[in-house]
Amino acid sequence: MKVIIQIDKERWDFVGKLYTCEEISEYYRVPLNTVWFWIRNKKLSAIKVGREYRISEDAIKQFEEKNKTTVEE
């Protein structure tokens, strides 16, 4: 038996791309445990899908904004 699931793409457009913890780890060049630490300590927002986390583009932007340092002139 073949099950076909249709997803309403307009409904899910607000999410944008979701990244895995591994992808975030590679992007920031930090250990995977560091990404998990950020999520557990609410420094990086994530969505739990099954047993894994997914991180949205908006969450990454917010994370970078919160952790940005400024240069004093």
C-alpha positions as a Markdown table, in Angstrom:
| # | Residue | x | y | z |
|---|---|---|---|---|
| 1 | Met | 0.0 | 0.0 | 0.0 |
| 2 | Lys | 1.4 | 3.4 | -1.0 |
| 3 | Val | 0.5 | 6.4 | 1.1 |
| 4 | Ile | 0.8 | 9.8 | -0.5 |
| 5 | Ile | 0.9 | 12.9 | 1.7 |
| 6 | Gln | 0.2 | 16.3 | 0.2 |
| 7 | Ile | 1.7 | 19.2 | 2.1 |
| 8 | Asp | 0.2 | 22.7 | 1.8 |
| 9 | Lys | 3.4 | 24.6 | 0.9 |
| 10 | Glu | 1.8 | 28.0 | 1.6 |
| 11 | Arg | 1.1 | 26.9 | 5.2 |
| 12 | Trp | 4.8 | 26.0 | 5.7 |
| 13 | Asp | 6.3 | 29.0 | 3.9 |
| 14 | Phe | 6.6 | 30.9 | 7.2 |
| 15 | Val | 9.2 | 28.3 | 8.5 |
| 16 | Gly | 11.7 | 28.8 | 5.7 |
| 17 | Lys | 14.7 | 26.4 | 5.5 |
| 18 | Leu | 15.4 | 24.3 | 8.6 |
| 19 | Tyr | 19.0 | 23.3 | 9.4 |
| 20 | Thr | 20.2 | 20.3 | 11.4 |
| 21 | Cys | 22.5 | 20.7 | 14.4 |
| 22 | Glu | 25.3 | 19.1 | 12.2 |
| 23 | Glu | 24.9 | 21.8 | 9.6 |
| 24 | Ile | 25.0 | 24.6 | 12.2 |
| 25 | Ser | 28.1 | 22.9 | 13.8 |
| 26 | Glu | 29.9 | 22.9 | 10.4 |
| 27 | Tyr | 28.8 | 26.5 | 9.6 |
| 28 | Tyr | 30.2 | 28.0 | 12.8 |
| 29 | Arg | 33.1 | 25.5 | 13.0 |
| 30 | Val | 32.2 | 24.4 | 16.6 |
| 31 | Pro | 31.7 | 20.9 | 18.0 |
| 32 | Leu | 28.2 | 19.4 | 17.8 |
| 33 | Asn | 28.0 | 19.4 | 21.6 |
| 34 | Thr | 28.4 | 23.2 | 21.5 |
| 35 | Val | 25.3 | 23.5 | 19.3 |
| 36 | Trp | 23.3 | 21.3 | 21.7 |
| 37 | Phe | 24.6 | 23.4 | 24.6 |
| 38 | Trp | 23.3 | 26.6 | 22.9 |
| 39 | Ile | 19.9 | 24.9 | 22.4 |
| 40 | Arg | 19.6 | 23.5 | 25.9 |
| 41 | Asn | 20.6 | 26.8 | 27.5 |
| 42 | Lys | 18.1 | 28.7 | 25.2 |
| 43 | Lys | 20.8 | 30.7 | 23.4 |
| 44 | Leu | 19.6 | 29.2 | 20.1 |
| 45 | Ser | 16.0 | 28.5 | 19.3 |
| 46 | Ala | 15.2 | 25.1 | 17.8 |
| 47 | Ile | 12.3 | 22.9 | 16.9 |
| 48 | Lys | 12.4 | 19.3 | 18.1 |
| 49 | Val | 11.4 | 16.9 | 15.3 |
| 50 | Gly | 11.3 | 13.4 | 16.6 |
| 51 | Arg | 14.6 | 12.9 | 18.4 |
| 52 | Glu | 16.5 | 15.6 | 16.5 |
| 53 | Tyr | 16.5 | 19.4 | 16.5 |
| 54 | Arg | 16.0 | 21.7 | 13.5 |
| 55 | Ile | 17.0 | 25.3 | 13.5 |
| 56 | Ser | 15.2 | 27.9 | 11.3 |
| 57 | Glu | 16.9 | 30.8 | 9.4 |
| 58 | Asp | 15.1 | 33.3 | 11.7 |
| 59 | Ala | 16.6 | 31.6 | 14.8 |
| 60 | Ile | 20.1 | 31.8 | 13.3 |
| 61 | Lys | 19.6 | 35.5 | 12.6 |
| 62 | Gln | 18.4 | 36.1 | 16.1 |
| 63 | Phe | 21.3 | 34.1 | 17.6 |
| 64 | Glu | 23.8 | 36.2 | 15.6 |
| 65 | Glu | 22.1 | 39.5 | 16.5 |
| 66 | Lys | 22.2 | 38.6 | 20.2 |
| 67 | Asn | 25.8 | 37.5 | 20.1 |
| 68 | Lys | 27.1 | 40.3 | 17.9 |
| 69 | Thr | 29.9 | 42.4 | 19.4 |
| 70 | Thr | 30.2 | 46.1 | 18.5 |
| 71 | Val | 33.4 | 48.1 | 17.9 |
| 72 | Glu | 33.7 | 51.3 | 19.8 |
| 73 | Glu | 35.1 | 54.2 | 17.9 |
